[in-house]
Amino acid sequence: MLALVKSLGLKGIDGFPVQAEIDLHNGMPSYDIVGLADTSVKESKERVRSAMKYSGYNYPVASVVINLAPADQRKEGTMYDLPIAIGMLAASKQIPYEQLRHDIVFLGELSLNGEVRRVNGILPMIISARQQGEKVFVVPADNADECVFIEGAEIYAVGSLSQAVSIALGTSDIAPLAIRNWTSDVETHHADNDFKYVKGQYAAKRAMEIAVAGGHNILLIGPPGAGKTMMARAVPSIMPSLTFDEALEVAKIHSVCGKLDHGFIYQRPFRTPHHSSTMVALTGGGNKARPGEISLAHNGVLFLDELPEYSRQTLETLRQPLEDGVITVARNAISVTYPADFMLIASMNPCPCGNYGSATAECTCSPSQIHRYLGKLSGPLLDRIDIHVEVDNVTYDELQTDDLAEDSATIRERVNRARAVQEARLGASGKHTNSQMSSSDIKKYCKIDHQSTEMLRESFEKLNLSARAYNRILKVARTIADLDGSENITSRHIAESLQYRTLDRKYRV
């Protein structure tokens, strides 16, 4: 007998419909799976066999052929255990196939004792299926927390094969998951990561505020111990709360990687890969073309500490996502495009000893050492970083004072006001921050007066700026004007923006 059961597959962060076709016929007992199934899918045989046994059913003594359609799409993962088991029970007539609900989509891994275990990628698969018209889903109970915000879906969370069978037959008293109203959790930032604890560094904190307000990338250059890392880790405390659509995008990526530890995403990601991370770890890839750190930082922050310590090849892979907000991971059998719209915060010492250019310490490095150290940072990469800030050591008096600096809550209010202005200006075009403005947006919203034009002309020729740097100066100036509540960009805004583009010339080799 032939039984058909609905399921889903995953490609990147998009789901696609899969139909499990289970055929049992007389012959030598065997178990064959076709339809481009990987090893984890083919290993379902023993899991399904044992789960059926411990759930009170009999494993059929027959020739079993399972086709996962469409046969030209690769199937990966263990989510097909549950639909295969349901189909085998129906095909072997242990449950009546005519009573089976054919509108249900089944997803879940089976343990040997019949329990249903969580699988990765549930969220993006169900979202894609909803867009394709599917409404009823059976998922593992451990995946329930990431499904409770999907509107218009009837989702049943089960803990065992027996519960899934009862839902499939319409005899269960298990209620579908109650849909929750999503609200961002804005008060759970770590108490220590607050700008009020950062002593001195007023210019750097001002630059951080501008960067967050406009979504600009920023590079901090200074000696060790100056507070670069501390300021970077305090950035999430001044970032605007996630919107539901942004949270959903982030949760889909984290679901694919199995990193939804708390069921959903409530805060902007803050990713800090170590400098020994490989290029694949940063950009994504591997046999299954999974997302990397830059995609996990989508709608949040990617913090690269000690930037020159990363390999040059790894750093160069940042150029395309910094420009386009996406990254395409291409492997032999698959090509996937992941979102990667993140704010880059990078920090670095100016030389191996860290004191080159310092006003309080003497550099002990030779010119060749400095040249070799900075040689990993290419001009095109630095061009894509909007703001460059030089940070020096704080003084003893600044460290000893008991006065607290401006706290993150106050800075965040200003950031939110500036972001609201940008949303009103750019929201209709699907953009949210000044850093996302296109050339046409810059021409429309970044008009400058004659004095500012002459100032830019002089700086352009003196600093040998690129066209990309020119555009980024205007974007940063637009953000400074937004923070000031100014409708027009003035020469003062241009002057401040220009000072954030001079250090790449000082340190470029």
Stockholm file with secondary structure:
# STOCKHOLM 1.0

chainA/1-509         MLALVKSLGLKGIDGFPVQAEIDLHNGMPSYDIVGLADTSVKESKERVRSAMKYSGYNYPVASVVINLAPADQRKEGTMYDLPIAIGMLAASKQIPYEQLRHDIVFLGELSLNGEVRRVNGILPMIISARQQGEKVFVVPADNADECVFIEGAEIYAVGSLSQAVSIALGTSDIAPLAIRNWTSDVETHHADNDFKYVKGQYAAKRAMEIAVAGGHNILLIGPPGAGKTMMARAVPSIMPSLTFDEALEVAKIHSVCGKLDHGFIYQRPFRTPHHSSTMVALTGGGNKARPGEISLAHNGVLFLDELPEYSRQTLETLRQPLEDGVITVARNAISVTYPADFMLIASMNPCPCGNYGSATAECTCSPSQIHRYLGKLSGPLLDRIDIHVEVDNVTYDELQTDDLAEDSATIRERVNRARAVQEARLGASGKHTNSQMSSSDIKKYCKIDHQSTEMLRESFEKLNLSARAYNRILKVARTIADLDGSENITSRHIAESLQYRTLDRKYRV
#=GR chainA/1-509 SS CEEEEEEEEEETTEEEEEEEEEEEESSSCEEEEESSBCHHHHTHHHHHHHHHHHTTCCCCCSEEEEEEESTTSCBCSSTTHHHHHHHHHHHTTSSCGGGSCTTEEECCEECTTSBEECCTTHHHHHHHHHHTTCCEEEEEGGGGGGTTTCTTCEEEEESBHHHHHHHHTTCCCCCCCCCCCCCCCCSCSCTTCCGGGCCSCHHHHHHHHHHHHHTCCEEEECCTTSSHHHHHHHGGGGSCCCCHHHHHHHHHHHHHTTCCTTSSCCSCCEECCCTTCCHHHHHEETTTTEECHHHHTTTSEEEESSGGGSCHHHHHTTHHHHHHSEEEEECSSCEEEEECCCEEEEEECSSSSSCTTCSSSCCCCCHHHHHHHHTTSCHHHHHTCCEEEECCCCCHHHHHCCCCCCCHHHHHHHHHHHHHHHHHHHGGGTCCSGGGCCHHHHHHHCCCCHHHHHHHHHHHHHHTCCHHHHHHHHHHHHHHHHHHTCSSCCHHHHHHHHHTTSHHHHHCC
#=GC SS_cons         CEEEEEEEEEETTEEEEEEEEEEEESSSCEEEEESSBCHHHHTHHHHHHHHHHHTTCCCCCSEEEEEEESTTSCBCSSTTHHHHHHHHHHHTTSSCGGGSCTTEEECCEECTTSBEECCTTHHHHHHHHHHTTCCEEEEEGGGGGGTTTCTTCEEEEESBHHHHHHHHTTCCCCCCCCCCCCCCCCSCSCTTCCGGGCCSCHHHHHHHHHHHHHTCCEEEECCTTSSHHHHHHHGGGGSCCCCHHHHHHHHHHHHHTTCCTTSSCCSCCEECCCTTCCHHHHHEETTTTEECHHHHTTTSEEEESSGGGSCHHHHHTTHHHHHHSEEEEECSSCEEEEECCCEEEEEECSSSSSCTTCSSSCCCCCHHHHHHHHTTSCHHHHHTCCEEEECCCCCHHHHHCCCCCCCHHHHHHHHHHHHHHHHHHHGGGTCCSGGGCCHHHHHHHCCCCHHHHHHHHHHHHHHTCCHHHHHHHHHHHHHHHHHHTCSSCCHHHHHHHHHTTSHHHHHCC
//
